Amino acid sequence: MKTLIHSLTGFIKGTGDALWFLGDVVLGNILCFRVRIGEVLKQIYEQGVQSVVIISLTALASGVVLALQGYAAISRFGAKEVVPLMVGLTLVRELGPVFAALVFSGKAGARITAELGTMNVNDQIVATRTMGVDPVEFLVVPRFLATVLVLPILTILAEIIGIAGGYFIGVYEAHVPGQFYLNLTFEAIRWVDFFSGFIKVFFFSFFIAWICCYQGYTTRGGSLGVGRFTTKAVAYSYITIIISNAFLTKFILTLWG
C-alpha cells in the first residue's frame, strides 16, 4: 500500500513539475518573444539537417516494403493498379508521420536529452544562471522550437521519398506504367489526407520537444543518470507518439472521414 501511494505521489509530482516546466518554456519565454534566433537556427541544423539521412533511408525502405507487400497480396486478385493508392495513402496518413516522429525522437530527441543532462550533472546550467543568463531561455527554448519547426519538414520529405520508393517497385516490379502510377497517386491523395497526417506531426513534435527537454533539464545522478534519463526520454516519446496517434486518428476520421 505504501509503495502504491509513493508511486502515485511521485507520478502526480512529476506531472506537476513537467507542466510547470512547459509553462515556463511556452508562456514565460516563447510567447513573450524571449527567443535567441541564432541558437534556434543552430539547433535546426543539428536536429534537422543531421537527421535527413536516417529519416530518408527509413522512408525509402518503408515505401519499398509497403509496395512489395501490397503487390504480393493484391496481385493474386489481378488488382496491381491499387498499389499506388495503397502506398500513397498509407504513407501520407499514417506511416510517414509516425515513422518520422519515432526515428526523430530516437536520434535528435536522445541528443537533446543527453546534451541538457550532461550540462546539468556538470553544473553548467547552474553556472549559466550564476552568470545572469536564464538557462531555459538559452538552452531549452532553442531546442524546443527547433524540434517543433523541423519535424514537419522532415515528415514531408519522408513522405515524398517513401512514395518514390513505392514508385520504383510499382514500375519495375509490378510493371505499372510510370505516368499511370503517378496519376493514380495524385488522384488518391487529397488535401484532407495530407493534412490529416500533417496535423499529427505538430502534436508529435510538441510531445518530443517537451519530454526530451524536460528529462534532460531534470537529469541527476551523474553520467549514469544521463544514460538513464535519455533512455526514459526516448521511451516516453515512443509511448506518447503511439498512444496519441491512436486518439488523433480516431478524432480525425470522425471529423473528416
Secondary structure, DSSP 4 states (H G I P E B T S, - for coil): -HHHHHHHHHHHHHHHHHHHHHHHHIIIIITTT---HHHHHHHHHHHTGGGHHHHHHHHHHHHHHHHHHHHHHHGGGT-GGGHHHHHHHHIIIIIHHHHHHHHHIIIIIHHHHHHHHHHHHTTHHHHHHHTT--HIIIIIHHHHHHHHHHHHHHHHHHHHHHHHHHHHHHHHTS---HHHHHHHHHHH--HHHHHHHHHHHHHHHHHHHHHHHHHHHT--SHHHHHHHHHHHHHHHHHHHHHHHHHHHHHHHHHHT-
